[in-house]
Amino acid sequence: MKTSLLLCLSLLTAATLASAADKAVDFPKEAPVLTFALPEAWKVDYKDGELMATPGGDDESVILQVDEMEAGPDNFDAAVKEAKETISDFKNVKYDEIQKGEKDGLGIAILNAEGEDDDGKAFINLVLLAKPGSKNFVLLSCISSKEGSDKHGAAISGVIGSIKAK
């Protein structure tokens, strides 16, 4: 779980601003509650209230998805259960201990896991975000293959480290 540990440490210690080569992305698109930085080359698509991002081109070795959850910020256990249900298609999922913290006005909980799908081993990062006064948790999911994690690990850490409340 080297990648998961790296992501968690970057989130808890990140104080670095996004580089000039990064682009700010807001979620949701209308009336955003959070913002984060993605590498300029990454492709971003908003559809049906959800954000999807990939490294660009035909590279789908990393898929980042942001969506509003049904669980409200007063029901953490329901949010964790809902987050885990989003990856129910993966087999042999093994979770690390949940990491909790706060950053720039957001309550954050990170569920790191490894699992398998039809394409092989997958690294899974489920980031639950709660902004005080928000109706629901927001879930940032990042799923990557081994190759995607090796190639884009720094970018993934940068995304998580750049998350801020709007």
Buried (B, 14 or more C-beta within 10 A) or exposed (E): BEBBEBBBEBBBEBEEEBEEEBEEBBBBEEEEBBBBBBBEEBEBEBEEEBBBBBBBEEBBBBBBBBBBBEBBBEBBEBBBEBBBEBBEEBEEBEBBEEBEEEBBEBBBBBBBBBBEBEEEEBBBBBBBBBBEEBEBBBBBBBBBBBEBBEBBBEBBBBBBBBBBBE
